[in-house]
Amino acid sequence: MVLRSSPLHVLAQWPGGRSTRFYDFKVQTTRITKLCNTKDIVTVNGMYPGPVVYAQEDDRVIVKVTNESPYNVTIHWHGIRQMLSCWSDGPSYITQCPIQAGQSFTYEFTLVKQKGTLLWHAHVSWLRGTVYGAIVMYPKAGVPYPFTYPYKEHIIILGEYWLKDVVQLEKAVLASGGGPPPADAFTINGHPGPNYNCSNNDAYKIDVVPGKTYLLRLVNAGLNMENFFSIANHRMTIVEADGEYTKPFTTDRVMLGPGQTMNVLVTGDQSIGKYSMAMGPYMSAQGIPFQNISAIAYFQYLGALPTSLSLPARLPSFNDNLAVKMVMDGLRSLKSGHVPKEIDQNLYYTIGLNVQQCHSPTPQQNCQGLNNGTMAASMNNISFVKPKISLLEAYYNRINGQFTEDFPGVPLKFYDFVNGAPNNSPNNTQSMIGTRTFVLEYGTRVQLILQDTGTVSTENHPIHLHGYSFYVVGYGSGNYNPQTAQFNLVDPPYLNTIGVPVGGWAAIRFVADNPGVWFMHCHFDIHLSWGLASVFIVKNGKGELETLPHPPADLPRC
């Protein structure tokens, strides 16, 4: 990393950073051995997990990504708001064409009023199974944390590991029409821990000084699973979620969906010993196979014998919805007063799975979904199809035929979404398909209801909105009812990814003040592959500071 002062001649339309941080990412294949198996995986700079991007609030970050792998690649900076830098957001075929083998692209963005823990990951195919890393944004110099300053801090990245090549795995799953196999292992900072074959010595460890308080920056970089995390005999105090400070909330376990981050304080206040840190599954859907073996790392006090047995960490049962709700109930923004009170645009999106009728001449190979159908997923019963060039280019250059601007703001049909959903698959569980977008005028104050549905199965879906954070003003079980829904308009959590409760709903609010094309999707990659996504187009406002700049010269071509 090179640090230097920002030049004075920054153009007005680009928010200027205090300092500029340069990173050089080389996407390459790297040979590793895990679970008794040696294979090539795709990494950044040969690191798994990848390098940490360190910066300070309001810094400018420049990352040159060179693709030395045989696959197409893009990098998404998850949770970075990309003010006036939509071209650098990273989702393939949404804001850019992929970086092809042998080519490079330079991402540039400013961390406008952002601090805390986020993550970066590949946003092509399922490459983010191994191509991911943390983003750590410190407060400005001289600005303290709003909590006890920790003795040390550690990054804890939860992941999933497959013995199969993840790009080929996605192709095989989609070709089958059925669901994905479970991961071969959960990992903590790339290490499965002793519960897995050949992994006794493949475990992450934190050395703990008795009496000291540690800040753990938790990141879930998993592909298709949500996960519980706990530390044996230790409580965690949540002080930040998705890169935003929260009122302190103490718990003995947390749940993170893919893309979610959380900062917790942990004090070494137990007797000297070796304590397990455990990562296990949260699976809210019915009848889905999943990995049920916990990944283990160690929270080990100095003075503990290396050979001593570790005290086991207790995790909730895999379907403990109440444990998830209790953590969500405890999340409150540290500061209050910025929640939009008046709404210009009310939206209502259903989310869930579908089963399409089989039209393959080889149904045994290609129609392995429920009742010999093919699996799909949708928002407002429309499965998103990626265009052939990037949506942002098509919008900016007014290229016709790549997308439409007619995504429905409410479901086309209202019914009992949770309990009365059609489930005679594949006869009445089909979705429409299309590349349909919803257009917002600059400055629109938006309220969006996200409603889970019982088609196929209800499920907790981690929904991520690119380019924005949003206030989670309410959530509940069953179908959303505006007469009975209770909202928090004082200090709701300010997140970029929300786990919509299983068989329930969540209400989010944001102001559309960042022009561009912004993806919103489920962060289970299998659901994204099946089409559980939509796009907001936010139009330009007035003047340079409300207008999307022209594309960078090195933007990749399709």
Residue, then its C-alpha position, 0 to 999 in steps of 0.5 A: m500500500v502506498l499513501r500520499s496526499s490527494p492532489l488539489h486538482v480533483l474534478a468537482q464531480w468526484p468526491g475528493g479524498r483526504s488521502t489516496r490509498f493505492y492497491d494492486f490486486k492480481v487475480q490468479t490461481t493458487r494451489i492449496t491443500k485442504l481437507c486431504n485434497t490439493k487443488d487450484i483456487v482463484t485468489v487475489n495476490g495468492m492469498y486466501p482470504g485476500p488482502v485487507v483494504y485499509a483506509q480512513e474515513d473520506d480517503r480515496v481508494i484506487v485498486k488496480v485489478t489485473n486478471e491473471s486467471p482463466y476466468n472472467v472477474t469483477i470485484h464488488w466493494h460491498g457496502i461502499r456507497q460509491m458516491l458518484s462512482c457507480w462505474s466502480d461498483g463491480p457487479s458483472y453485467i450491471t455496472q461493468c462487463p467482466i475483466q477478461a483474462g489478461q486484462s485489467f481495470t482500475y477501481e476508484f472510489t471515495l469513502v464518503k463519511q464511511k468507517g468501520t468493517l465491510l468486505w470486497h468480493a468477486h461478483v462474477s459466477w460463484l468466484r467469491g467462494t474464494v475471492y474475498g477480503a475485508i475492508v477496514m475503514y478507520p475514523k479520521a485522525g484524532v477521532p476516537y471510537p465511541f466505545t472502549y478502545p480495544y487492546k487489539e483487533h482481529i478480523i474474523i472472516l466466515g466462509e464456505y469451501w468446496l472441493k469442486d471448482v466453484v465456477q464449474l459447480e455453478k454451471a453444473v447446478l444451473a444445468s441440472g435445474g436442481g439445488p446446490p450441494p452443501a459446502d464441503a466445509f465452513t471456514i474461519n479465516g480460511h481454516p476449517g478447524p479440527n472437526y474436518n478431515c486433515s484439519n487438526n492443525d488447520a485452525y485459526k487462533i487468537d492469542v489472548v492477554p487475560g483481562k484485555t478487551y479485543l475488537l473482533r471484526l466479523v465478516n460473512a463471506g459465505l456463498n449460500m449459507e447464513n451462520f451463527f458465531s459464538i465463543a465459549n464462555h464469552r459474551m460479545t458486545i455488538v458496537e457496529a453492524d454493516g459499517e455503522y455504529t450501534k448502541p452497545f448490545t451484549t449477546d452470547r451468539v450472533m448470526l450473520g448472513p452472506g455480506q453482513t459484517m459486525n464489530v464486537l468487543v470481547t473481554g478476556d475475563q475467564s480463567i486461563g484456558k483455550y476457548s473454541m470460537a465456532m461457526g455453524p449453520y442457520m438454515s430456515a428453509q425446509g428440506i434443503p441439505f446443508q453442511n452441519i459440521s462447525a468450523i472451529a477456531y481458538f480464543q487462547y489465553l497466554g499461559a494455556l497449554p497448547t495441548s490443553l482441551s478447548l472448551p466447546a462453544r455453544l451454538p443455537s440449533f440450525n433452525d433457531n429463528l428466535a435466536v436470530k430475532m433476538v440479535m436483530d431486536g438488539l440492533r439500534s443506531l448509535k445516533s438518531g434523527h436522519v430517518p426519512k419521515e415523509i415518503d415519496q415512493n412506496l414500494y412492495y417487493t415479494i421475494g422467494l423461490n419458484v419452480q419452472q416447468c421443464h422444457s428440456p429434451t433431457p429432463q433427467q439431466n436438466c429438470q432435477g428441481l421439485n416435481n421434475g421442474t427447474m428451480a428459479a427465484s424472483m422478486n415480484n415474481i419476475s426472475f432477473v436476467k442479466p443483459k449481454i452488456s452492462l446495464l449501466e453502459a446501456y443506460y448511460n449510452r442509451i442503447n436500446g434492447q438491453f433492459t426495460e423500465d417497467f419493474p412493478g412497484v407492487p406485486l401483480k397479484f396480492y394473496d396470503f404470501v406466507n401461508g397461501a402461496p401456490n405450491n403445486s410445482p411446477n404447475n402454478t409456481q412459475s415466474m416471468i423472466g426479464t431485465r426489468t428496472f425501476v426508475l427513481e427520480y433523484g432525491t426520492r424518499v423511498q420506503l420498500i417492503l420486502q415480503d418473504t413468500g411460501t412458494v416452495s418454502t419460506e426462508n430468511h433471505p439476506i437482501h443487499l442493496h448496492g450503492y446505499s445503506f438503508y434504515v430498517v424501520g420495521y420487520g415482523s412475521g407473517n404478511y406485512n399489514p400497514q395497520t398493525a406494523q410497528f416502526n422505529l423511526v428514532d434509531p433503527p439500524y442503518l444497514n446494507t444487507i437485511g435478513v428478511p425474516v423467514g415467513g415475514w417482512a422487513a421495511i427499509r427506507f432510503v433517499a435516492d441521492n446517488p445517480g446510477v444503476w444499482f443492483m438489489h439481490c439476495h446474497f445467496d449466490i444460488h438465489l442470485s443465479w436463479g434470478l432473485a434480483s432487481v435493479f434501481i435506476v436513479k436519475n441525475g439531479k442538478g449540477e455536477l455533484e448530482t450527476l453521474p460522471h462519464p465512464p473511465a477510459d479503461l472500462p472493460r468491454c464485453 
